[in-house]
Amino acid sequence: MNAENSIEGFPEIQAEGSNQNSEMDDTVLEVPMQNQPYSSPSPRVQEMRRSRSQIGNQIAPMDMVPYSNTSNSNGNSNTTVAEPVPIRKRQVSYKMDTSSRVCRNRLSAFLFLLHFVIAIGGIGYLGFLGIRKAFRGGKEKFHMEHWYPQLAAAAATGAVFSCVWQAIIRRFPSVMVKGILWSSPTVSLTAAIVLVSTSIPASVGVGVVLLVFSVAQALYACWVTPRLEYAATILSRALAPNPTSKLITDLYQPSFCIVITAFVWTSVWNLGIVGAISNTYGYAALIIFGLLVSFAWTMEVLRNVLNVTVSRVIALFYMRGMQSDTMFSFQRAFTTSLGSVSLGSIMVPVIESLRVVARVVNLVEGEDEFMFSFAHCCLRVMEFTFRFGNSWGFVQVATYGKGFVEASRDTWDLFRERDLEPVVDRDITSALCFLSGITGGSLCIIVSGSWTLATHKSLTATVSLISFFIGYFMCRITMAIPQACVCAYYVCYAENPDNRLFDDTISDHIKYFKDLPV
């Protein structure tokens, strides 16, 4: 076997992708019998390769039966008797199909593509109106040349910062857990000072909101301090499933492709938003709102495409001991899984936001009986809804090709069965990714807001808000890698806790929650 194609640390496993010109699939390579002539593998077996010993001796943990020595009635000889062991309720996924090519949630994919085509047409028309108005001249403050360069600078800043931030987290995951928690309120406070210093009511109002938000972030950082050690351990483990291989570094290529795509789309979208504001007519506010929703959905789809790509690569490594071809997983996420990704990109932000609001309301319910009942009712509704739409479901979307709702439900039920629900519920990885997005957005405010303050002071508030929007989503895209790695780590542990690739970190945490008094 060629040593260059093997995975370091697993010498018996050969890395996939040896034939890059062939169509690749997830089917396991069959080993020919000794008396049969060997034929070259078909294109459907090129994505993953396994050793003869793995294929021949693979036994699921539930099929392993312990033996003990017992004596017969005369006591003369010992016989080996199998001790019965209880079978787990959920069959581990060794035999589940990971090569499904069925497209799920096709209606969601159709609606996303239809919306994208409509958005391109609308942005082209609005951009044309904005450019025409800019060439006509005049004293209107919303001329394109007055603030499009600042938005372009925000897009560039967000793209560069997101890539650098991703590399730093990959290099120093334990240190960056604390770094993210405290850099976000610091950068947000700096951006708030820039906006307040303009002395313009609109900019001051935005700055005050950002100032309050930075204080809230600092309080949150203090509140989750006891969880930092565990979060740093999980993040370090998830980002280094096999430290001697290039499993994680290979994921940079699709990440950079997504960031470049997002930068190009943002640059085009800026033309539309500038044109919509420059042409202030009857439905301008509705058009601007529609453009913001379209931008958010598109950026979420791009982020979750990367999420599904990473989840598939990491999950197949844990479940099968294989190194999946990254670009094949990337292509699969953009095609087969696009419907599930499109649906999840709408459901997850809405459901998780409402769930957070319900929890906050439940904490401040007070002594009023109506508020008490209302708060608990809202919380129960959102907890029930969360089961059918959560970010953990993207792992099974990537691995088994399930629909998003089905994958979310099955994953959450699996967590409950393994007593993992309180563990994943208190995981702060998604909060760290959110705070990283806040950091990126605030940095874009500092860059674009300062530029606008020096050139067109009256536009500072509008430019700053849009710049924050751009920087937040640009940074969230690259943060999909650590979030997907952690999600896949938990889901794969739930599927097979006895996997030798997992240590006692999660199991000890489960015992900790079980030992807590009710």
FIZA-301695 format. One line per field, with one value per residue (C-alpha): x, y, z; residue number from 1. Coordinates in Angstrom, 2 decimals. Example, Ala and Ser with C-alpha at 12.3 -4.5 7.8 and 13.67 -1.06 7.14 Angstrom:
<sites>
X (12.30  13.67)
Y (-4.50  -1.06)
Z (7.80  7.14)
nr (1  2)
</sites>
This chain:
<sites>
X (0.00  1.26  2.29  1.39  -2.28  -2.57  -3.82  -1.14  -2.02  -4.15  -1.63  -4.16  -6.57  -5.96  -7.09  -9.68  -9.50  -6.67  -8.48  -9.59  -10.93  -13.55  -16.94  -16.64  -19.08  -19.18  -19.46  -16.93  -14.39  -15.12  -12.16  -11.87  -11.62  -8.34  -9.72  -11.31  -9.47  -9.19  -10.92  -10.40  -12.96  -15.90  -16.33  -18.88  -16.21  -13.57  -14.45  -13.37  -11.05  -10.63  -8.15  -8.83  -8.65  -11.18  -13.70  -13.27  -13.28  -15.65  -17.98  -20.39  -20.02  -23.46  -22.45  -19.44  -20.35  -18.24  -17.38  -16.77  -15.50  -17.94  -17.68  -19.94  -21.93  -19.00  -16.52  -14.08  -13.94  -14.53  -16.80  -17.15  -20.62  -21.76  -23.22  -26.32  -26.00  -28.83  -29.21  -29.30  -32.52  -30.96  -28.92  -25.58  -25.04  -22.38  -24.75  -26.67  -26.37  -23.98  -24.03  -27.63  -28.08  -31.74  -32.46  -34.55  -36.67  -36.81  -39.45  -37.08  -34.31  -36.69  -37.87  -34.32  -33.20  -36.34  -35.73  -32.11  -33.06  -35.63  -33.07  -30.50  -33.08  -34.16  -30.61  -29.66  -32.57  -31.97  -28.24  -28.95  -31.16  -28.52  -25.72  -27.89  -28.70  -25.03  -24.10  -26.84  -25.28  -27.08  -26.95  -28.76  -26.87  -27.56  -25.40  -23.71  -20.18  -20.71  -20.95  -20.56  -16.74  -17.27  -19.55  -17.06  -14.39  -16.65  -17.04  -13.27  -12.60  -15.12  -13.67  -10.05  -10.88  -13.00  -10.18  -7.59  -9.93  -10.56  -6.84  -6.14  -8.91  -7.61  -4.11  -4.96  -8.44  -8.07  -6.77  -9.34  -12.28  -11.46  -10.24  -13.59  -15.57  -13.64  -12.70  -16.36  -17.39  -14.11  -14.48  -18.19  -17.38  -14.85  -17.41  -19.96  -17.49  -16.93  -20.67  -21.37  -18.53  -20.38  -22.90  -25.57  -28.79  -29.13  -25.50  -25.61  -28.73  -27.03  -23.93  -25.91  -27.56  -24.16  -22.80  -25.56  -24.99  -21.26  -22.05  -24.44  -21.69  -19.28  -21.87  -22.42  -18.66  -18.61  -21.65  -20.21  -16.74  -17.30  -17.95  -14.81  -12.53  -14.90  -15.62  -11.89  -11.36  -14.21  -13.14  -9.55  -10.64  -13.09  -10.57  -7.94  -9.62  -6.32  -3.53  -1.10  -3.39  -4.55  -8.21  -8.95  -6.49  -8.08  -11.30  -9.72  -10.17  -13.99  -13.95  -12.00  -14.27  -17.35  -15.76  -14.88  -18.41  -19.85  -17.61  -18.70  -22.37  -22.02  -20.42  -23.33  -25.90  -24.43  -25.44  -29.03  -29.20  -27.56  -29.92  -32.94  -31.95  -30.97  -34.38  -36.60  -40.09  -43.24  -42.10  -38.43  -38.65  -40.29  -37.72  -34.84  -36.33  -36.71  -33.09  -31.90  -33.90  -32.60  -29.02  -29.40  -30.91  -28.25  -25.39  -26.92  -27.17  -23.51  -22.56  -24.54  -23.15  -19.76  -21.31  -22.62  -19.31  -17.30  -19.85  -19.65  -15.85  -15.59  -18.53  -17.30  -13.91  -15.40  -18.04  -16.06  -12.42  -12.22  -10.95  -13.66  -12.76  -13.40  -14.29  -16.72  -18.46  -18.47  -20.08  -22.64  -23.59  -24.27  -26.38  -27.93  -28.21  -29.18  -32.87  -32.18  -29.60  -32.06  -34.80  -32.45  -31.04  -34.50  -35.67  -32.58  -32.05  -35.76  -36.32  -33.12  -33.79  -37.33  -36.03  -33.58  -36.35  -38.60  -35.86  -35.24  -38.96  -39.05  -36.24  -37.95  -41.49  -41.96  -44.75  -47.64  -49.63  -50.44  -46.80  -45.78  -48.15  -47.34  -43.58  -43.76  -46.14  -43.80  -40.80  -42.52  -43.67  -40.18  -38.54  -40.93  -40.31  -36.55  -36.63  -37.69  -35.30  -31.85  -28.31  -27.34  -29.47  -27.04  -24.71  -27.22  -28.19  -24.55  -23.91  -27.11  -28.81  -31.91  -34.38  -33.65  -36.69  -36.17  -32.46  -33.10  -35.69  -33.57  -30.48  -32.27  -33.94  -30.52  -29.17  -32.02  -31.44  -27.75  -28.47  -26.63  -29.40  -28.17  -24.60  -25.25  -27.79  -25.05  -22.44  -21.26  -19.71  -22.64  -22.42  -18.71  -19.50  -22.20  -19.82  -17.20  -19.75  -20.41  -16.67  -16.47  -19.47  -18.13  -14.76  -16.48  -18.28  -14.93  -13.46  -16.45  -17.93  -14.66  -14.30  -17.85  -17.43  -14.46  -16.12  -19.92  -20.79  -24.55  -24.38  -22.48  -25.45  -26.76  -23.33  -22.48  -25.63  -25.16  -21.44  -22.23  -24.69  -22.04  -19.23  -21.39  -22.39  -18.93  -17.41  -20.16  -19.31  -15.80  -16.93  -18.99  -15.85  -15.38  -19.13  -19.55  -16.57  -18.06  -21.54  -20.14  -18.09  -21.21  -23.42  -20.81  -20.27  -24.01  -24.04  -21.17  -19.87  -17.49  -15.50  -11.81  -11.40  -13.35  -11.94  -13.83  -14.50  -18.16  -18.92  -17.57  -19.74  -22.80  -22.07  -21.71  -25.23  -26.65  -25.17  -26.69  -29.58  -33.00)
Y (0.00  3.43  5.19  8.57  7.57  6.13  8.04  8.64  7.02  4.45  2.65  0.02  2.64  4.08  7.62  8.07  10.06  8.17  8.47  12.09  11.75  9.20  9.79  9.19  7.62  6.34  2.63  0.52  -1.27  -4.98  -7.32  -10.04  -13.68  -15.49  -17.71  -14.87  -12.54  -9.01  -6.32  -2.61  -0.90  0.80  4.59  4.14  2.76  5.43  7.76  5.45  2.49  0.14  -2.58  -6.29  -6.77  -4.04  -5.37  -8.98  -8.45  -5.52  -6.18  -3.67  -3.08  -4.54  -7.81  -8.39  -11.12  -11.66  -15.23  -16.89  -20.33  -22.69  -26.33  -29.18  -31.18  -33.58  -30.82  -32.50  -30.00  -26.35  -25.13  -21.64  -20.22  -16.91  -14.57  -12.79  -9.07  -6.59  -5.16  -1.42  0.16  2.02  0.18  1.87  3.16  0.77  -0.67  2.48  3.78  6.71  6.83  7.86  10.05  10.87  14.60  15.50  18.62  19.39  22.08  24.02  23.78  24.98  27.93  28.94  28.83  30.71  33.36  33.63  34.24  36.88  38.51  38.74  40.37  42.84  43.69  44.26  46.65  48.55  48.74  50.17  52.85  53.73  53.97  56.08  58.45  58.70  59.75  62.35  64.22  66.33  66.92  63.83  62.26  58.69  58.79  55.44  56.83  58.31  54.99  51.95  51.98  51.74  48.72  47.09  47.69  46.06  42.98  42.75  43.26  40.58  38.09  38.59  38.63  35.47  33.50  34.75  34.12  30.57  29.84  31.18  29.06  26.00  26.68  27.63  26.27  26.21  29.77  31.12  29.94  32.70  34.98  34.87  35.53  38.70  39.99  40.28  42.78  44.66  45.18  45.94  48.61  50.18  50.28  51.84  54.60  55.34  55.71  57.78  60.17  61.27  63.34  62.53  61.23  58.18  57.15  57.82  55.65  52.74  53.27  53.15  49.88  48.43  49.66  47.89  44.78  44.81  44.95  42.00  40.04  40.73  39.52  36.38  35.74  35.91  33.63  30.80  30.88  27.51  25.88  27.13  24.24  21.64  23.72  24.11  20.36  19.44  22.01  20.77  17.14  17.92  19.93  17.20  13.80  12.51  15.02  13.32  13.57  16.45  15.80  19.35  21.29  19.79  21.56  24.97  24.64  24.53  27.16  29.58  28.81  29.67  32.89  34.02  33.22  35.15  38.14  38.24  37.92  40.64  42.99  42.43  42.70  46.05  47.47  46.50  47.86  51.13  51.45  50.75  53.46  55.94  55.65  56.51  55.82  54.22  50.66  51.37  50.10  46.84  46.33  46.94  44.46  41.90  42.39  41.91  38.68  37.43  38.22  36.48  33.33  33.14  33.58  30.99  28.53  29.11  28.63  25.42  24.05  24.28  22.89  19.81  19.34  19.35  17.21  14.49  14.38  14.26  11.89  9.30  9.36  8.56  6.10  4.23  5.11  6.59  9.86  11.09  13.13  16.74  18.05  15.18  16.05  19.70  18.82  16.61  19.43  21.77  19.21  16.27  18.07  21.51  21.10  20.09  22.87  25.46  24.36  24.21  27.64  29.11  26.95  26.88  30.66  31.28  28.37  28.90  32.64  32.05  29.36  31.81  34.40  31.80  30.90  34.54  35.10  32.00  33.42  36.78  35.46  37.10  36.22  36.95  33.78  34.72  35.46  32.23  30.16  32.07  31.71  27.97  27.45  29.29  27.34  23.99  24.88  25.95  22.91  20.70  22.64  22.58  18.78  19.11  21.89  22.11  22.53  19.03  17.57  18.72  15.85  13.18  15.24  15.09  11.48  9.61  12.01  12.40  15.23  18.05  17.57  13.81  14.23  16.79  14.58  11.41  13.20  14.77  11.45  9.82  12.44  11.76  8.02  8.45  10.97  13.60  16.20  18.23  18.01  19.35  21.83  23.49  23.37  26.89  26.21  27.79  30.81  31.14  31.10  33.73  35.95  35.54  36.86  39.82  40.48  40.46  42.75  45.21  45.28  46.16  49.00  50.36  50.27  51.46  53.70  55.57  56.01  57.32  59.56  61.22  61.62  61.68  62.00  61.91  58.40  56.85  55.11  53.52  52.39  51.03  48.92  47.36  46.85  45.02  42.83  41.96  41.32  39.13  36.72  36.64  35.55  33.03  31.24  30.23  29.49  26.66  24.50  24.38  24.22  21.32  19.49  19.72  18.70  15.68  14.78  14.65  12.88  10.23  9.65  9.18  6.65  4.63  5.64  2.65  3.98  3.94  7.42  8.93  9.46  9.84  13.58  13.29  10.22  11.92  14.95  12.73  11.18  14.66  15.63  12.31  12.86  16.30  16.45  16.70)
Z (0.00  -0.84  2.36  0.92  0.67  4.18  7.17  9.74  13.01  11.12  8.89  7.87  6.47  3.06  2.38  -0.27  -3.43  -5.14  -8.45  -8.67  -12.22  -11.24  -9.78  -6.07  -3.65  -0.09  -0.83  1.03  -1.15  -1.34  -0.90  -3.58  -2.54  -3.08  -5.87  -7.79  -10.15  -8.84  -10.84  -10.43  -8.18  -9.77  -9.54  -6.73  -4.39  -4.84  -1.98  0.87  1.23  4.12  4.93  4.61  8.35  9.02  6.54  7.53  11.28  11.73  14.66  16.06  19.80  20.48  18.79  21.05  23.59  26.70  27.63  30.95  31.92  33.63  34.65  33.71  36.20  36.86  37.29  34.87  32.06  31.37  28.62  27.25  27.68  26.30  28.85  27.54  27.27  26.84  23.37  23.13  22.03  19.14  16.57  16.08  12.59  11.33  8.75  7.87  4.35  4.10  0.29  -0.25  -3.31  -2.69  -2.59  0.44  1.02  -2.69  -2.22  0.04  -2.56  -5.28  -3.18  -2.35  -5.98  -7.07  -4.42  -5.51  -9.13  -8.09  -5.79  -8.59  -10.88  -8.21  -7.21  -10.85  -11.35  -8.10  -8.80  -12.23  -10.71  -8.12  -10.69  -13.01  -10.17  -9.24  -12.78  -12.88  -9.97  -7.43  -3.71  -2.49  0.40  -0.73  -3.81  -4.41  -4.47  -1.02  0.76  -1.53  -1.03  2.73  2.34  0.00  2.65  5.24  3.03  2.52  6.23  7.17  4.67  5.78  9.47  9.24  7.61  10.11  13.05  11.84  11.58  15.07  16.59  14.78  16.11  19.70  20.50  24.30  24.49  22.04  24.15  26.61  23.83  22.02  25.19  26.02  22.58  21.58  24.31  23.89  20.14  20.55  23.13  20.77  17.95  20.32  21.21  17.51  16.91  20.02  19.12  15.96  18.04  15.45  17.08  14.82  15.27  19.00  19.31  17.55  19.67  22.91  21.87  21.03  24.36  26.29  24.22  25.01  28.74  28.31  26.57  29.42  31.96  29.90  29.85  33.64  33.90  31.74  33.31  35.09  31.70  29.99  30.92  29.56  26.43  25.75  26.14  23.78  21.18  21.28  20.92  18.11  16.09  16.36  15.83  14.46  15.15  12.75  9.70  7.51  8.24  9.46  7.31  4.17  5.15  4.55  0.79  0.79  3.53  1.35  -1.61  0.47  1.78  -1.75  -2.92  0.01  -0.72  -4.38  -3.42  -0.78  -3.28  -5.68  -2.88  -1.82  -5.20  -4.54  -1.00  -2.05  -4.99  -2.77  -0.27  -3.00  -4.63  -1.69  -2.98  -1.60  -0.87  -0.14  3.47  2.36  -0.39  2.03  4.49  1.72  0.68  4.27  4.63  1.28  2.27  5.63  4.07  1.37  3.82  6.16  3.27  2.41  6.06  6.39  3.14  4.81  8.00  6.17  4.35  7.56  9.40  6.77  6.74  10.54  11.10  8.60  10.26  13.66  12.41  9.78  10.46  6.95  5.55  3.23  0.18  1.16  -2.26  -2.85  0.42  -0.65  -3.98  -2.23  0.17  -2.75  -4.63  -2.76  0.59  -0.71  0.14  3.74  4.04  2.70  5.09  8.08  7.28  7.86  10.76  12.98  13.44  14.04  16.42  18.40  18.74  19.99  22.34  23.89  24.28  25.93  28.40  29.25  29.81  32.00  34.15  34.70  35.07  38.49  40.91  38.60  37.93  34.34  33.51  35.26  33.13  29.96  30.46  31.10  28.18  25.81  27.07  26.61  23.11  22.08  23.66  21.70  18.48  19.01  18.72  15.06  14.06  15.62  14.36  15.55  12.77  10.10  11.08  10.05  7.01  5.95  6.90  6.02  3.62  5.79  5.55  7.96  10.24  10.42  11.11  13.85  15.54  15.36  16.65  19.61  20.48  20.37  22.76  25.17  24.97  25.81  28.59  26.56  26.50  29.53  28.25  24.75  26.12  28.19  25.46  24.61  21.20  19.34  21.68  20.90  17.18  17.69  19.67  16.95  14.47  16.79  16.88  13.10  12.75  15.33  13.60  10.32  12.13  13.32  9.80  7.75  10.44  10.92  7.17  6.83  9.86  8.17  4.74  5.05  8.72  8.23  6.74  9.64  11.27  8.06  6.86  10.31  10.56  7.13  7.80  11.04  9.16  6.57  9.05  11.27  8.51  6.94  10.22  10.94  7.70  8.77  12.30  10.80  10.90  14.71  15.28  12.85  14.37  17.85  16.65  14.82  17.91  20.10  17.55  16.78  20.49  20.92  18.08  19.54  22.99  22.98  20.03  20.92  19.43  22.35  25.80  29.09  28.75  27.70  29.82  32.93  32.20  31.82  35.22  36.68  35.60  36.79  40.24  40.61  43.09  41.49)
nr (1  2  3  4  5  6  7  8  9  10  11  12  13  14  15  16  17  18  19  20  21  22  23  24  25  26  27  28  29  30  31  32  33  34  35  36  37  38  39  40  41  42  43  44  45  46  47  48  49  50  51  52  53  54  55  56  57  58  59  60  61  62  63  64  65  66  67  68  69  70  71  72  73  74  75  76  77  78  79  80  81  82  83  84  85  86  87  88  89  90  91  92  93  94  95  96  97  98  99  100  101  102  103  104  105  106  107  108  109  110  111  112  113  114  115  116  117  118  119  120  121  122  123  124  125  126  127  128  129  130  131  132  133  134  135  136  137  138  139  140  141  142  143  144  145  146  147  148  149  150  151  152  153  154  155  156  157  158  159  160  161  162  163  164  165  166  167  168  169  170  171  172  173  174  175  176  177  178  179  180  181  182  183  184  185  186  187  188  189  190  191  192  193  194  195  196  197  198  199  200  201  202  203  204  205  206  207  208  209  210  211  212  213  214  215  216  217  218  219  220  221  222  223  224  225  226  227  228  229  230  231  232  233  234  235  236  237  238  239  240  241  242  243  244  245  246  247  248  249  250  251  252  253  254  255  256  257  258  259  260  261  262  263  264  265  266  267  268  269  270  271  272  273  274  275  276  277  278  279  280  281  282  283  284  285  286  287  288  289  290  291  292  293  294  295  296  297  298  299  300  301  302  303  304  305  306  307  308  309  310  311  312  313  314  315  316  317  318  319  320  321  322  323  324  325  326  327  328  329  330  331  332  333  334  335  336  337  338  339  340  341  342  343  344  345  346  347  348  349  350  351  352  353  354  355  356  357  358  359  360  361  362  363  364  365  366  367  368  369  370  371  372  373  374  375  376  377  378  379  380  381  382  383  384  385  386  387  388  389  390  391  392  393  394  395  396  397  398  399  400  401  402  403  404  405  406  407  408  409  410  411  412  413  414  415  416  417  418  419  420  421  422  423  424  425  426  427  428  429  430  431  432  433  434  435  436  437  438  439  440  441  442  443  444  445  446  447  448  449  450  451  452  453  454  455  456  457  458  459  460  461  462  463  464  465  466  467  468  469  470  471  472  473  474  475  476  477  478  479  480  481  482  483  484  485  486  487  488  489  490  491  492  493  494  495  496  497  498  499  500  501  502  503  504  505  506  507  508  509  510  511  512  513  514  515  516  517  518)
</sites>
